[in-house]
Amino acid sequence: MLDTLDAAAVRRWCAGGLAALRRHQGEIDDLNVYPVPDGDTGTNLVLTLTSAQQALAMDLETVGDGGSTPHGHALRLMARGALLGARGNSGVILSQILRGFADALATAPVVRGRQLAAALRDATDAAYAAVASPVEGTLLSVVAAAAGAAESADSDDLRTVARAAAGAAARALARTPEQLPALARAGVVDAGGRGLCLLLDALVEAITGESPHRPAPAPREARPPATAVRETGSAQYAYEVQFLLDAGPEAVARLREILAGLGDSLVVVGDGATDAASTTWNVHVHVNDVGAAVEAGVEAGRPYRISVTRFADQVAAPARDGRAAVVVASGAGIAELCAGEGATVVPGNPSTRDLLDAILATAAARVVVLPNDPNTQAVASAAAREAHALGVKVSVVPTRSPVQALAALAVRDPERRFADDVIAMAEAAGACRYAEVCWAGREALTVAGPCRPGDVLALVEGEVHLIGVDLTDTCAAVVDRMLGGGGELVTLLSGADAPDGLAAAVAEHVARRWPFVEVQAYPGGQPHYPLLVGVE
């Protein structure tokens, strides 16, 4: 039994909390009903705390950093890892609870009862500040009750205060149906609050060596039919957008205003870094305009690890027998198109960790990955191997362009065997010829002849086929060349640097020259290539 919280206890707390969340992951997933039926809070909390434990495991030293004590250093690692790995609204709020806890205790010479109570109060304040519109009867009410009980204990005895906080949290969890009618109708307690109670019980065990024995909430008798998948917010918005952002406070303040006008369930939280130029933020919002949300992030700073989820497809996930698709995409428009097909989107040039995180975040047993770039295929294969070791079956369809990914996603069929579905997607991708149009950056000798800087290059299947001067004329010419070999559908994706009307001009050319060919044009937003072309 401990009189003060030390670094070893912090590590035991994180490991014990993660183990408890994993044991109860399915139970917590099944509790999701507010404000509409959901099924991923347990999964999101597990993934968030997994990232926290990984951050602790990567730094085994117990020396302080920046004035932190050994226990403060461990707490900061835990909070930072949780922020970077936060999934969903519940995960983001949990990361802020841990951040408030760490900020309060980082430089405290000892952590006894009153210090623990103060840390829980700071954690509560950080959690409420993270949510644009706090709602009682949720995880917020549970952490507030824990902080209040810890303060009321008015003791320096660490064990007394920890037990008081965990007990009050359990009682507050039992009251959540009285605060939220949706919980009362379903006969369940709040899912995020249940997860927090498990973490507080794990803290008690790390301090006292004794595990509190609390019965799990009784299961409800019947579950309403799912209509959407989200943890917070109204059913008005169809997509969940989440990303990490490196930016300063002023830019983030403007970002909050923009995102608040685009949707709801807005949470923007930072890592608490004192250097504003290096602050990392976790951004979470529900919107209908995915592109506008991502573009707002680009204007604010450097967004990365962007994920887009369409709620309607998550509802249908059980019918797909636990299947999911992960797509690598550069460009807000391409990301929105792929998300509209039910895929999880990862931004271009990902690491193996980024892809593995995206695969695991789907919570699916079978996942297909579409890399969309020859340079990403090896990374995708490495992530697939790592996922296999964790019990997830992953197949990589070697798409080399986003237009091939769209063709593959269009033929997905949940009624087929997974292996057969992968084959069908690979065949559809292979049947889609692709071209990229860009400007030459330097003088070179290509298979189509010499080019100079500023020339327009049209690449088909990765090889230069045409060298031109006028962008629109070259785009039209490469489409003609591709349709000369046959084709019924042309897909055009205009890039971030494309002049206004480029895709429309090419579409009009196809309509005149190839009247029986269907044309679909979308704003892709991809860098470097003003036009991507697919012919099926």
C-alpha positions as CSV (number, residue, x, y, z in Angstrom):
1,M,0.0,0.0,0.0
2,L,1.3,3.4,-0.9
3,D,1.4,6.7,1.0
4,T,2.3,8.7,-2.1
5,L,1.8,8.0,-5.8
6,D,5.1,7.1,-7.6
7,A,6.1,6.4,-11.2
8,A,5.8,2.7,-10.7
9,A,2.2,3.1,-9.5
10,V,1.4,5.3,-12.5
11,R,2.6,2.5,-14.8
12,R,0.6,-0.1,-12.9
13,W,-2.4,2.2,-13.1
14,C,-2.1,2.5,-16.9
15,A,-1.6,-1.2,-17.4
16,G,-4.3,-2.2,-15.0
17,G,-6.8,0.3,-16.5
18,L,-6.1,-0.9,-20.0
19,A,-6.6,-4.6,-18.9
20,A,-9.9,-3.7,-17.3
21,L,-11.1,-1.8,-20.4
22,R,-10.2,-4.7,-22.6
23,R,-12.1,-7.1,-20.4
24,H,-15.2,-4.9,-20.5
25,Q,-14.8,-3.6,-24.0
26,G,-17.8,-5.4,-25.4
27,E,-19.9,-4.5,-22.4
28,I,-19.1,-0.8,-22.8
29,D,-19.7,-0.9,-26.6
30,D,-23.2,-2.4,-25.9
31,L,-24.0,0.5,-23.5
32,N,-23.9,3.2,-26.3
33,V,-27.3,4.8,-26.7
34,Y,-26.7,8.5,-26.2
35,P,-27.9,10.4,-28.1
36,V,-28.5,7.7,-30.6
37,P,-27.4,4.0,-30.6
38,D,-23.7,3.5,-31.0
39,G,-21.3,0.7,-30.6
40,D,-17.7,1.8,-30.2
41,T,-17.1,3.7,-26.9
42,G,-15.4,0.6,-25.4
43,T,-13.3,0.2,-28.5
44,N,-12.4,3.9,-28.5
45,L,-11.3,3.9,-24.9
46,V,-9.2,0.8,-25.3
47,L,-7.4,2.3,-28.3
48,T,-6.9,5.6,-26.5
49,L,-5.4,4.0,-23.4
50,T,-3.3,1.5,-25.6
51,S,-1.6,4.6,-27.1
52,A,-1.0,5.9,-23.5
53,Q,0.6,2.6,-22.5
54,Q,2.8,2.5,-25.6
55,A,4.0,6.0,-24.8
56,L,5.0,4.8,-21.3
57,A,6.7,1.7,-22.7
58,M,8.8,3.7,-25.2
59,D,10.3,5.8,-22.3
60,L,11.3,3.5,-19.5
61,E,13.4,6.1,-17.7
62,T,12.0,7.5,-14.5
63,V,13.9,10.7,-14.5
64,G,11.9,14.0,-14.8
65,D,11.7,16.2,-17.8
66,G,11.4,20.0,-17.8
67,G,11.2,20.1,-14.0
68,S,8.8,17.1,-13.7
69,T,9.2,14.6,-11.0
70,P,9.5,10.9,-12.0
71,H,5.8,10.3,-11.3
72,G,5.1,13.6,-13.2
73,H,7.2,12.5,-16.2
74,A,5.2,9.2,-16.3
75,L,1.9,11.0,-16.1
76,R,2.9,13.4,-18.9
77,L,3.9,10.5,-21.1
78,M,0.6,8.8,-20.4
79,A,-1.4,11.9,-21.2
80,R,0.6,12.7,-24.3
81,G,0.1,9.1,-25.6
82,A,-3.6,9.3,-24.9
83,L,-3.9,12.5,-26.8
84,L,-2.1,11.3,-29.9
85,G,-4.0,8.0,-29.9
86,A,-7.4,9.4,-28.9
87,R,-10.3,7.8,-30.8
88,G,-13.9,9.2,-30.8
89,N,-15.4,11.8,-28.4
90,S,-14.9,9.6,-25.4
91,G,-11.2,9.0,-26.1
92,V,-10.6,12.7,-26.6
93,I,-12.3,13.6,-23.3
94,L,-10.3,10.8,-21.5
95,S,-7.1,12.3,-22.9
96,Q,-8.0,15.6,-21.4
97,I,-8.8,14.0,-18.0
98,L,-5.3,12.5,-18.0
99,R,-3.8,15.8,-19.1
100,G,-5.4,17.7,-16.3
101,F,-4.2,15.0,-13.9
102,A,-0.7,15.2,-15.2
103,D,-0.5,19.0,-15.2
104,A,-1.6,19.2,-11.6
105,L,0.9,16.6,-10.4
106,A,3.9,16.9,-12.7
107,T,6.0,19.0,-10.3
108,A,4.4,18.0,-7.0
109,P,7.2,16.6,-4.8
110,V,4.8,14.1,-3.3
111,V,1.2,13.0,-4.2
112,R,-0.9,12.4,-1.1
113,G,-4.6,12.6,-0.6
114,R,-5.1,16.4,-1.0
115,Q,-2.8,16.5,-4.1
116,L,-4.9,13.7,-5.7
117,A,-8.1,15.6,-5.0
118,A,-6.7,18.7,-6.6
119,A,-5.6,16.7,-9.6
120,L,-9.1,15.2,-10.0
121,R,-10.5,18.7,-9.9
122,D,-8.1,19.9,-12.6
123,A,-8.9,16.8,-14.6
124,T,-12.7,17.6,-14.4
125,D,-12.1,21.2,-15.5
126,A,-10.0,20.0,-18.5
127,A,-12.8,17.5,-19.5
128,Y,-15.5,20.1,-19.4
129,A,-13.4,22.6,-21.3
130,A,-12.8,20.1,-24.0
131,V,-16.5,19.9,-24.9
132,A,-18.2,22.7,-26.7
133,S,-21.7,21.9,-25.2
134,P,-21.2,19.8,-22.0
135,V,-24.1,17.4,-21.2
136,E,-24.8,16.0,-17.7
137,G,-25.4,12.3,-17.4
138,T,-22.2,11.4,-19.3
139,L,-18.6,10.8,-18.5
140,L,-18.4,14.4,-17.4
141,S,-20.8,13.9,-14.5
142,V,-18.9,10.9,-13.4
143,V,-15.5,12.6,-13.2
144,A,-17.1,15.6,-11.5
145,A,-18.5,13.4,-8.8
146,A,-15.2,11.7,-8.3
147,A,-13.5,15.1,-7.9
148,G,-16.1,16.3,-5.5
149,A,-15.9,13.3,-3.3
150,A,-12.1,13.5,-3.2
151,E,-12.2,17.1,-2.1
152,S,-14.9,16.3,0.6
153,A,-12.7,13.5,2.0
154,D,-10.4,16.4,3.1
155,S,-7.6,14.0,3.9
156,D,-3.9,13.6,3.1
157,D,-4.3,9.8,3.2
158,L,-3.9,8.8,-0.5
159,R,-5.8,5.5,-0.1
160,T,-8.8,7.2,1.6
161,V,-9.1,9.8,-1.2
162,A,-8.7,7.3,-4.0
163,R,-11.4,5.1,-2.6
164,A,-13.7,8.0,-2.0
165,A,-13.3,9.2,-5.6
166,A,-13.9,5.7,-7.1
167,G,-16.9,5.1,-5.0
168,A,-18.5,8.4,-5.8
169,A,-17.9,7.8,-9.5
170,A,-19.7,4.4,-9.3
171,R,-22.7,6.1,-7.6
172,A,-22.7,8.9,-10.2
173,L,-22.7,6.3,-12.9
174,A,-25.8,4.7,-11.5
175,R,-27.5,8.1,-11.5
176,T,-26.8,8.8,-15.2
177,P,-30.1,7.4,-16.4
178,E,-31.9,9.9,-14.2
179,Q,-30.0,12.7,-16.0
180,L,-30.4,11.5,-19.6
181,P,-33.8,10.3,-20.7
182,A,-32.2,8.3,-23.6
183,L,-30.3,6.2,-21.0
184,A,-33.5,5.7,-18.9
185,R,-35.5,4.5,-21.9
186,A,-32.8,2.0,-22.8
187,G,-32.2,0.9,-19.2
188,V,-28.4,1.5,-19.3
189,V,-25.8,3.7,-17.7
190,D,-23.5,6.0,-19.7
191,A,-20.8,4.1,-21.6
192,G,-18.0,6.6,-21.2
193,G,-18.8,6.9,-17.5
194,R,-18.5,3.1,-17.1
195,G,-15.1,3.2,-18.7
196,L,-13.9,6.0,-16.3
197,C,-15.2,4.0,-13.3
198,L,-13.0,1.1,-14.4
199,L,-10.0,3.4,-14.6
200,L,-10.6,4.8,-11.2
201,D,-11.0,1.3,-9.7
202,A,-7.6,0.5,-11.4
203,L,-6.1,3.5,-9.7
204,V,-7.3,2.3,-6.3
205,E,-5.8,-1.1,-7.0
206,A,-2.5,0.5,-8.1
207,I,-2.4,2.4,-4.8
208,T,-3.8,-0.1,-2.3
209,G,-3.1,-3.5,-4.0
210,E,-6.7,-4.3,-3.5
211,S,-9.2,-4.6,-6.4
212,P,-12.6,-3.0,-5.7
213,H,-15.4,-5.5,-6.5
214,R,-18.3,-3.7,-8.1
215,P,-21.0,-5.5,-10.1
216,A,-21.3,-4.5,-13.8
217,P,-24.4,-2.6,-14.7
218,A,-27.3,-4.9,-15.5
219,P,-27.8,-5.4,-19.2
220,R,-30.9,-3.8,-20.7
221,E,-33.7,-6.0,-22.0
222,A,-34.0,-4.7,-25.5
223,R,-31.9,-2.4,-27.7
224,P,-33.6,0.2,-30.0
225,P,-32.8,-0.3,-33.7
226,A,-29.7,1.6,-34.8
227,T,-30.3,4.7,-36.8
228,A,-26.8,6.2,-36.8
229,V,-23.4,5.7,-35.1
230,R,-22.0,8.5,-33.0
231,E,-21.2,9.2,-29.4
232,T,-22.4,12.7,-29.3
233,G,-24.2,15.3,-31.4
234,S,-27.4,15.2,-33.5
235,A,-28.3,13.0,-36.4
236,Q,-28.2,16.0,-38.7
237,Y,-24.5,15.4,-39.5
238,A,-23.4,12.4,-41.4
239,Y,-19.6,12.3,-40.9
240,E,-17.1,12.2,-38.0
241,V,-13.8,14.0,-38.8
242,Q,-10.9,13.7,-36.5
243,F,-7.2,14.7,-36.9
244,L,-4.2,15.8,-35.1
245,L,-3.0,19.4,-35.7
246,D,0.2,21.3,-35.1
247,A,-0.8,24.9,-34.7
248,G,-0.7,27.9,-32.4
249,P,-3.5,29.0,-30.1
250,E,-4.7,31.9,-32.2
251,A,-5.1,29.8,-35.3
252,V,-6.9,27.1,-33.3
253,A,-9.3,29.8,-31.9
254,R,-10.3,30.6,-35.5
255,L,-10.5,26.9,-36.3
256,R,-13.0,26.4,-33.5
257,E,-15.2,29.2,-34.8
258,I,-15.2,27.7,-38.3
259,L,-15.9,24.1,-37.2
260,A,-18.6,25.2,-34.9
261,G,-20.4,26.7,-37.9
262,L,-19.9,23.5,-39.9
263,G,-21.3,20.9,-37.5
264,D,-21.6,19.8,-33.9
265,S,-19.9,17.5,-31.3
266,L,-16.9,19.8,-31.6
267,V,-13.9,19.0,-29.4
268,V,-10.5,20.7,-29.8
269,V,-8.0,19.9,-27.2
270,G,-4.2,20.5,-26.9
271,D,-1.3,18.7,-25.2
272,G,-0.7,21.5,-22.8
273,A,2.8,22.4,-24.3
274,T,4.0,25.7,-23.1
275,D,5.7,26.5,-26.5
276,A,2.7,27.6,-28.6
277,A,4.6,26.9,-31.8
278,S,4.9,23.2,-31.0
279,T,1.4,22.6,-29.5
280,T,-0.4,19.5,-30.8
281,W,-4.2,19.5,-30.8
282,N,-6.7,16.7,-31.3
283,V,-9.7,17.9,-33.3
284,H,-13.0,16.0,-33.4
285,V,-16.2,17.2,-35.1
286,H,-19.4,15.9,-36.8
287,V,-20.1,17.6,-40.1
288,N,-21.7,17.1,-43.5
289,D,-18.9,18.9,-45.5
290,V,-15.8,16.8,-44.9
291,G,-13.7,18.9,-47.3
292,A,-14.4,22.2,-45.5
293,A,-13.5,20.7,-42.2
294,V,-10.2,19.4,-43.4
295,E,-9.4,22.6,-45.3
296,A,-10.1,24.6,-42.1
297,G,-7.4,22.4,-40.5
298,V,-5.0,23.1,-43.3
299,E,-5.5,26.8,-42.9
300,A,-4.9,26.6,-39.2
301,G,-1.7,24.6,-39.3
302,R,-0.5,21.1,-40.2
303,P,-3.2,18.4,-39.9
304,Y,-2.2,14.8,-40.0
305,R,-3.6,11.3,-39.1
306,I,-6.9,12.5,-40.6
307,S,-9.7,10.0,-40.2
308,V,-13.2,10.3,-41.7
309,T,-16.1,8.0,-40.7
310,R,-19.6,7.9,-42.2
311,F,-22.0,7.0,-39.5
312,A,-24.5,5.2,-41.8
313,D,-21.8,2.7,-42.8
314,Q,-20.8,1.9,-39.3
315,V,-24.5,1.0,-38.5
316,A,-24.4,-1.5,-41.4
317,A,-21.0,-3.0,-40.3
318,P,-22.5,-6.1,-38.6
319,A,-24.2,-7.0,-41.9
320,R,-20.7,-7.0,-43.5
321,D,-19.5,-9.6,-41.0
322,G,-17.0,-7.4,-39.3
323,R,-15.4,-6.0,-42.5
324,A,-13.9,-2.6,-43.2
325,A,-11.9,-0.8,-45.8
326,V,-8.9,1.5,-45.2
327,V,-7.9,3.9,-48.0
328,V,-4.9,6.1,-48.3
329,A,-5.9,9.4,-49.9
330,S,-4.3,12.8,-50.5
331,G,-6.9,15.5,-51.0
332,A,-10.0,16.5,-49.1
333,G,-12.3,15.7,-52.0
334,I,-10.9,12.2,-52.5
335,A,-11.2,11.6,-48.8
336,E,-14.8,12.6,-48.8
337,L,-15.6,10.3,-51.8
338,C,-13.9,7.3,-50.2
339,A,-15.6,8.0,-46.8
340,G,-18.9,8.2,-48.7
341,E,-18.2,4.6,-49.8
342,G,-17.8,3.5,-46.2
343,A,-14.0,3.5,-46.0
344,T,-11.8,4.8,-43.3
345,V,-9.4,7.4,-44.8
346,V,-5.7,7.8,-43.9
347,P,-3.8,10.8,-45.4
348,G,-1.1,10.3,-48.0
349,N,2.4,9.0,-47.2
350,P,1.4,7.2,-43.9
351,S,3.7,5.3,-41.7
352,T,3.2,1.7,-40.8
353,R,2.0,2.9,-37.4
354,D,-0.6,5.2,-39.0
355,L,-2.0,2.4,-41.2
356,L,-2.0,-0.1,-38.4
357,D,-3.8,2.4,-36.1
358,A,-6.4,2.9,-38.8
359,I,-6.9,-0.8,-39.3
360,L,-7.3,-1.5,-35.6
361,A,-9.6,1.5,-35.2
362,T,-12.1,-0.1,-37.5
363,A,-12.6,-2.8,-34.9
364,A,-13.3,-5.2,-37.8
365,A,-12.0,-8.7,-38.1
366,R,-11.3,-8.5,-41.9
367,V,-9.9,-5.3,-43.5
368,V,-9.0,-4.5,-47.1
369,V,-6.4,-1.7,-47.6
370,L,-6.1,0.4,-50.7
371,P,-2.7,2.2,-50.8
372,N,-3.3,4.2,-54.0
373,D,0.4,4.8,-54.5
374,P,3.3,2.4,-55.4
375,N,5.4,3.9,-52.7
376,T,2.8,3.1,-50.0
377,Q,2.3,-0.5,-51.0
378,A,5.3,-1.8,-48.9
379,V,4.0,0.2,-45.9
380,A,0.5,-1.3,-46.4
381,S,2.0,-4.8,-46.5
382,A,4.0,-4.2,-43.3
383,A,0.9,-2.9,-41.5
384,A,-1.0,-6.0,-42.7
385,R,1.6,-8.2,-41.2
386,E,1.4,-6.4,-37.9
387,A,-2.4,-6.5,-37.9
388,H,-2.3,-10.3,-38.6
389,A,-0.2,-10.8,-35.5
390,L,-3.0,-9.1,-33.6
391,G,-5.7,-11.3,-35.0
392,V,-6.9,-9.1,-37.8
393,K,-7.0,-10.5,-41.4
394,V,-5.9,-7.8,-43.8
395,S,-5.7,-8.0,-47.6
396,V,-3.9,-5.3,-49.6
397,V,-5.4,-4.5,-53.0
398,P,-2.4,-2.9,-54.9
399,T,-4.2,0.2,-56.2
400,R,-1.8,2.8,-57.7
401,S,-4.3,5.7,-58.0
402,P,-7.3,7.0,-56.2
403,V,-9.5,6.4,-59.3
404,Q,-8.7,2.7,-58.9
405,A,-9.7,2.8,-55.3
406,L,-13.0,4.3,-56.2
407,A,-13.6,1.5,-58.8
408,A,-12.7,-1.1,-56.2
409,L,-15.0,0.4,-53.5
410,A,-17.9,0.5,-55.9
411,V,-18.0,-3.3,-56.3
412,R,-17.8,-4.2,-52.6
413,D,-20.4,-6.7,-51.6
414,P,-21.0,-7.7,-48.0
415,E,-22.9,-10.8,-49.2
416,R,-19.8,-12.3,-50.8
417,R,-17.1,-14.2,-48.9
418,F,-14.3,-11.9,-47.9
419,A,-11.7,-13.5,-50.1
420,D,-14.1,-13.3,-53.1
421,D,-14.9,-9.7,-52.3
422,V,-11.1,-8.9,-52.3
423,I,-10.7,-10.6,-55.6
424,A,-13.6,-8.6,-57.1
425,M,-12.2,-5.4,-55.8
426,A,-8.7,-6.2,-57.2
427,E,-10.3,-7.1,-60.6
428,A,-12.2,-3.8,-60.7
429,A,-9.1,-1.8,-59.8
430,G,-7.0,-3.6,-62.4
431,A,-9.6,-2.9,-65.1
432,C,-9.4,0.8,-64.3
433,R,-6.7,2.4,-66.3
434,Y,-5.4,5.6,-64.8
435,A,-3.6,8.8,-65.9
436,E,-2.1,11.7,-64.1
437,V,-1.5,15.2,-65.6
438,C,1.1,17.5,-64.1
439,W,3.7,20.1,-64.9
440,A,7.4,19.2,-65.5
441,G,9.7,20.4,-62.8
442,R,12.9,20.0,-64.7
443,E,14.4,19.2,-68.0
444,A,14.4,15.4,-68.7
445,L,14.3,12.8,-71.4
446,T,11.1,10.7,-71.3
447,V,9.7,7.9,-73.4
448,A,7.6,10.5,-75.1
449,G,10.6,12.8,-75.9
450,P,12.4,15.6,-74.1
451,C,10.6,17.9,-71.7
452,R,11.4,21.3,-70.2
453,P,10.4,22.9,-66.9
454,G,6.8,24.1,-67.2
455,D,5.7,21.6,-69.9
456,V,2.5,19.7,-69.3
457,L,3.1,16.0,-68.8
458,A,0.4,13.3,-69.2
459,L,1.4,10.0,-67.5
460,V,-0.6,6.8,-68.2
461,E,0.0,3.9,-65.8
462,G,3.1,5.8,-64.5
463,E,4.8,6.4,-67.9
464,V,4.9,9.8,-69.8
465,H,2.7,9.4,-72.9
466,L,2.2,13.1,-73.9
467,I,4.1,16.3,-73.5
468,G,2.1,19.5,-74.1
469,V,2.0,23.2,-73.6
470,D,-1.7,23.8,-72.8
471,L,-3.1,22.1,-69.7
472,T,-6.7,21.6,-71.0
473,D,-5.6,20.4,-74.4
474,T,-3.2,17.9,-72.9
475,C,-5.8,16.6,-70.5
476,A,-8.3,16.1,-73.4
477,A,-5.7,14.4,-75.5
478,V,-4.7,11.9,-72.9
479,V,-8.4,11.0,-72.3
480,D,-8.7,10.5,-76.1
481,R,-5.7,8.2,-76.1
482,M,-7.1,6.1,-73.2
483,L,-10.6,5.8,-74.8
484,G,-9.0,4.8,-78.0
485,G,-8.4,1.4,-76.3
486,G,-12.1,1.2,-75.2
487,G,-14.0,2.4,-72.2
488,E,-17.5,3.1,-70.9
489,L,-16.8,5.4,-67.9
490,V,-14.4,8.2,-67.4
491,T,-13.7,9.6,-63.9
492,L,-12.1,13.0,-63.5
493,L,-10.6,14.2,-60.2
494,S,-9.5,17.9,-60.3
495,G,-6.6,18.8,-58.1
496,A,-5.9,21.6,-55.6
497,D,-3.9,23.5,-58.3
498,A,-6.4,22.9,-61.1
499,P,-7.7,26.1,-62.8
500,D,-11.4,26.7,-62.6
501,G,-13.4,24.8,-65.2
502,L,-10.7,22.3,-66.1
503,A,-12.7,19.2,-65.3
504,A,-15.8,20.7,-66.9
505,A,-13.9,21.5,-70.1
506,V,-12.5,17.9,-70.4
507,A,-16.0,16.5,-69.7
508,E,-17.5,18.6,-72.5
509,H,-14.8,17.4,-74.8
510,V,-15.6,13.8,-74.0
511,A,-19.3,14.4,-74.5
512,R,-18.6,15.8,-78.0
513,R,-16.0,13.3,-79.1
514,W,-17.3,10.2,-77.3
515,P,-21.1,10.6,-76.9
516,F,-21.7,7.1,-75.6
517,V,-19.1,7.4,-72.7
518,E,-20.3,8.4,-69.3
519,V,-18.3,11.0,-67.4
520,Q,-18.1,11.6,-63.7
521,A,-16.2,14.7,-62.5
522,Y,-15.3,15.5,-58.8
523,P,-13.2,17.9,-56.9
524,G,-10.3,15.7,-55.6
525,G,-8.1,18.3,-54.0
526,Q,-5.0,16.2,-54.5
527,P,-1.6,18.1,-54.6
528,H,0.8,18.1,-57.6
529,Y,-1.7,16.7,-60.2
530,P,-4.3,19.1,-61.5
531,L,-6.2,16.2,-63.0
532,L,-6.4,12.5,-62.3
533,V,-8.2,10.3,-64.9
534,G,-9.7,6.9,-64.7
535,V,-11.1,4.9,-67.6
536,E,-13.2,1.7,-67.0
